[in-house]
Amino acid sequence: ITLPGDDKLPPTGIGDDDLSHMTNWVECLRSRQQPVATVENGFRHSVACIMAARSYWEGKRLYWESKSETILDRAPQA
């Protein structure tokens, strides 16, 4: 997954001890600049993790309905 404006893939395997994400966030607090990972990126990542966990626990496929921003048990109507 790439962020808008990125022309190459991000690094893989960043461990929990890598401080680059936190450092970027603190620097952006000070400078009022946009961080590398936005709130929207965090939201999308969280939804994917929640859906994966629920799908595993419930043993079924789940769907994302973007208009209402809800997780559904059935495919959204077109």
C-alpha positions in Angstrom: 0.0 0.0 0.0 1.3 3.4 -0.9 0.2 6.8 0.3 -0.9 9.5 -2.2 2.2 11.0 -3.9 4.5 8.1 -3.1 6.2 6.6 -6.1 7.8 3.6 -4.4 6.8 0.9 -1.9 7.3 1.7 1.8 9.8 -0.4 3.8 8.6 -3.7 5.1 9.2 -5.3 8.5 9.4 -2.1 10.6 9.6 -3.3 14.2 8.1 -1.9 17.3 11.5 -0.4 18.3 11.6 1.8 15.2 10.9 5.4 16.4 10.5 6.9 12.9 6.6 7.1 13.1 6.6 8.7 16.6 9.5 11.0 15.6 7.5 12.2 12.6 4.4 12.7 14.7 6.3 14.8 17.3 8.0 16.9 14.6 4.6 17.6 13.0 3.2 18.7 16.3 5.9 21.3 16.6 5.9 22.4 13.0 2.1 22.1 12.3 2.9 20.1 9.1 1.0 17.1 7.9 2.4 13.8 9.2 3.4 10.9 6.9 0.5 8.9 8.3 -2.8 10.9 8.5 -5.8 10.3 10.6 -7.5 8.9 7.6 -4.7 6.3 7.1 -5.0 5.3 10.8 -8.8 5.0 10.5 -8.5 2.7 7.4 -5.8 0.6 9.0 -7.9 0.2 12.2 -11.0 -0.8 10.2 -9.0 -3.5 8.3 -7.6 -4.9 11.6 -11.1 -4.9 13.2 -12.6 -6.6 10.2 -9.8 -9.2 10.1 -10.2 -10.0 13.8 -14.0 -10.2 13.6 -13.9 -12.3 10.5 -11.6 -14.8 12.2 -13.6 -14.9 15.4 -16.9 -15.2 13.7 -15.7 -17.5 10.9 -17.3 -15.6 8.1 -16.6 -13.0 5.4 -17.3 -9.4 6.3 -17.8 -6.4 4.0 -17.1 -2.7 4.2 -19.8 -0.2 3.3 -18.0 3.0 2.6 -21.1 5.4 2.4 -22.2 4.6 5.9 -18.8 3.5 7.1 -20.1 0.3 8.6 -19.0 -3.3 8.7 -21.7 -5.7 7.2 -22.3 -9.4 7.2 -23.4 -9.3 3.6 -22.2 -7.6 0.4 -23.4 -4.0 0.3 -26.1 -3.2 -2.2 -24.9 -1.4 -5.4 
